C-alpha cells in the first residue's frame, strides 16, 4: 500500500538541487546485492507488492530474472490474485513479526513499499464546498503500519542477515504541519520518519527514497531530481512517476554508491532535460545519510 502525496506543478529547480541525467549507459560492474556463491540471482522481497508502486517493482524484478528472483508480500489473497502471484507471493501481516518470517527467509534484499492508507468518510458532497474528512481503519493507522509494521520488517530482515534494505517513503517529513499529517489525525509522515531513522541506525546497508507526489505515468522518459530535507517542496517540481520510483528502487540494488544514502526524489516534466540513465552517477553525488 502506498499513500500518494498531493503535490503537483512544473518548474525547474534552483541550483542547490541536483538534476541528474546522462546519455551514457549504466556501466555497472557487478550487483551491489551479490548473487549467491552458485551464481544464482539475488532474491529480493517486495513488501506492499499489491500496491500501485509495489506492483511495478515486483514486475520489474520478474522481468530481470537473470539478476533477481522476485518475491512479494501482500496483505490479502485478493491482492495476491490481483498481481497474478504464485508461490513467490506470500500473504502476511507486517504488524505481526511472526507472520512475515516465511517471507523474509533466504532473501538477499528487501524493498519496503508498505504504507497506511486513509479512507474518506462517507457523506462528503463536493458541491457543498468544504473538505472531505479521512480516517484509518482500526489497527491500520500509521503508527501500526508505518512505524511498527516497518520496524518489524527491518528486524526480520536483519535477523536473517539481509544484505540491503530499500525503503520508499515520502517527502514532507521535516514539517510537522504538513497536510498529510492531518489526514485522519494519523501523523503519517511522523511515523514514516521514525521508521526511516530506525533503518538508518540499524547497521544494515540501506537506501531511503523519499518520493514526491506519485503519478501513474510511464517511466524512463524524465530527468530525475535529487534533493534533501524537503527542499524540493519549496519548488513547483515535486512529482514523479511511480515507474521511475520503481526503477530507482531496483537500481539501488545494483550499485554500492546507493548504500547508506537517503534522498528526496522528483523529476522534471517530460520533454524538459534529458532522461536519466546513469544511475551510478545519480547515487554517487548523494552525500546525505539521513
N, C-alpha and C positions, 0 to 999 in steps of 0.2 A: 504494500500500500504506500502511496506517496501523496503528500499534500502539496498541491501546486501553489505557488506564490502569485498574487495578483499584480504582477509588475508588467509594464509594457512601455513601448517607446523606442525611438531610434535616433541616436546621435552618436558622434564619435566621442571616445573617451579623452579626457585630458592626458597630458604626457605621463603623469605619475602612474598610470595603469599600464600594464604590459599588454600590447596587442601582438599576438603571436601568429605567424603564418610562415609557410615555406612551400616552395615548389619542388623541393627535394623529396626523395623517398624517405621512409622511416629509418633506414640504415641500422636496424637493430642487429646486435651481435648474438645475443642469447636471451632466453627468458629470465627475468628477474625472479619469477616464481619457477624454480627449476623443475624439470621433469624428474621422474623417479630414476633410480640407478639403471633400470632396464630400458630407459628411453621412452617410456610411455608418457602420454600427455599429462600435464598437471590437472588435478581435479579441483574445480572451482565451484563452491556453493554460492548460489544467489538466493538470498532471503528476500521475501517480498516479490517472488518471481511471478505472482499473479497480478501485480500492479502494472500500470501502463509503461513505466520505465523499466521495471524488473523484467517484464516480458521481453523487451528489446535486448537487454543484456543477456538473458538466457538464450535467446535465439542467436545472437551474435556468437556466443561461445559454441553453440551447437554447430554453427557454420564453419568454425575453425577447429574441427575435430583433430587435426594434426598437431595442434598446440594445446588444446584443452579438452578435458572431459567435463561436460556441464552437469551440474546437479542443481535442482531447485527446491526451495521450501515455500509452501503456501499454507494458508490457514484452513482451507476447506477443500473437500473433494470437488466441489463445483469449480473452484479456482484451478485445481489440477486438470480437470476436464477442459477448461477454457483454453489452457495453453497446450493442450494435447500431450500432457505429461504421461510418461510411462513409469517404469521402475526408477528412473532417475529424478523423479519429482516426489518428494515426501510431504506429508501433511503433519504439521506440528504447531504448537502454541509457544511463541517466543517468550511469553510471560512465565512459562514453566520450563526450568532448565532441563529437567529430565525428558521433556517432550521433544527436545531438539538434539538429544545425544546421538541418535542414529544418523541424523542429517549431517553432522559435522565429522562423523567418524571417517578417517582416512583422507580428509581433504588437504590440499596444499594451500588454498587461499579462500577467503571469504569476502563476498561483496554484499554489504548490508544496504538494502533498499526498503526496509520496513518503516512505516510511519503511521501514527494515529490519523484517522480521517474524520473530520467533523461532519455532522449531518444538519441539514436545515430544519428548523422547527416548522411543523405544518401550520398552515393558515396564513402564510405571508402572501400579500397581494401587492405586486409591484405598482399597480395602478393607483394605489392609495398613498404612494410615497413611503418614505422611511427606509429602514434597512432590515434585511432578514436577520433572524437570530439563529444561532447554531448551538449544538450540543454534541457531546460524545456519549456513545453507548456506555453503560455501566461496566467498569473494568477494562474499558478500551480507551481511556483518556491518555493524554501524552505522557503523564508520569509513568503509567503502566507500560505503555508501548515504546515510547521514545527514550525513556530512561531505563526502567527495569528490563524491558524486552531487549534493548540493545546491549545493556550490560551483560545479560545472560548469554547473548550471542558471543560477545567478546571473551567472556570467561570460558565458555565451552570450547571456542576455537583455541584459546591459549592452552587449555588443558590437554589438547592432543598435539600441540606443537606446530600449529599452523605457521606458514612462512610469511604471510602478509594479509592484512585486512584493508579493504577499501570501503569507506563509509560515505554515503551520499547524504548530505544534509541540506540546509537551506541558508541563503544569505539572510541577514536581519538579526542574527543572534547577539550583536553588540548593543541592541536597542531594546530595553525592557518594555518600551511603549509601542513597539512595532504592532501594527494591526493584527498580524497573525496570532500574537499572544492573547488577543482579546476574544478570538473565536472560541465560544463555549467556555470562556474563562480558563482555558486549558494551559496557557503559558507554554505553548508547544515549542517555541524557539529556545526557551529557558532549559527545558528538559533535553532537547536535542544537543544544546551546547554542553550540558553536563556529561552526556554520553560521549561527545567528541573529546572532551578533556580526559575522561576516563581512558579512552582508547589511546590518546597521546601519551599518557603516563604509564601504560601497561607494559611497555617494553617490547611489544611486537612491532615489526615494521608495518607502517600504516600509510595510507593516503586518505586525506579527508577532503572531499569535494563539496563545497558549499554552492549549490546551483542557484541561479537566478530563476525567474519565472519560467516554468516549463511549458513548452509549446509542442503540439502534435504536428511537427513538420519533418520533412526529410532532413537527414543529417549529411555531413560531409561537404556542404556547399557554402560554409560560412567561415569567416576568420574568428577564431576564438579570442576572448579577452580574459586575462588573468588579473585578479585583484586580491586585496586583503582587507580585513577589518571593515567590511561593508562599504568601502569607498565607492564601489560601483553603484550602490544605491543612491548616491548623490548625483548620478548622471541619469540620462534617459535610455541608455543602452544596457538593459539589465534583464534580458530574456535569453533563453537558449532552448534549442530543440532537444527533446528527450533523447533522440537518436544520437546527438552529439555528446550528451552526458554519458550515455551508454558506451560510446566509443572511448571516451576518456577513461572510464572505469576499466575497460579491457586493456587499453594502452598502459595504464598504471601498473598492470601486472607484468609488463614486458620490459620495463626499464628500471634499473637501480636508481636512476635520478628521481623517480617518483616516490621513493621511500622516505618516510619521516617528513612528509610535506603536508601542508594544509593550505587551501586557497579557495578564493571565490571564482566562479566560472560563469561567463556570459559570452555573447558573440555579437559581432556586427550584423546588421541586416544582410540578407542575401544580396549579392551584387556589389557590396562595398568591401574593398580589400581583397585578399587572396585566401581561399580556403586553406585552413590549417592541415598540414600533413606530417610535418616534422615534430612528432610528439616528444621525442627525446630532448629537443631544444626547448620545448614548452616546459617540461619538468625541470630541466637544468637551470632555468632562470628563476625558479621559485626559491625564495630563501626562508619563507615563514614555516615554522614547525607547528604552530597552532594559531 
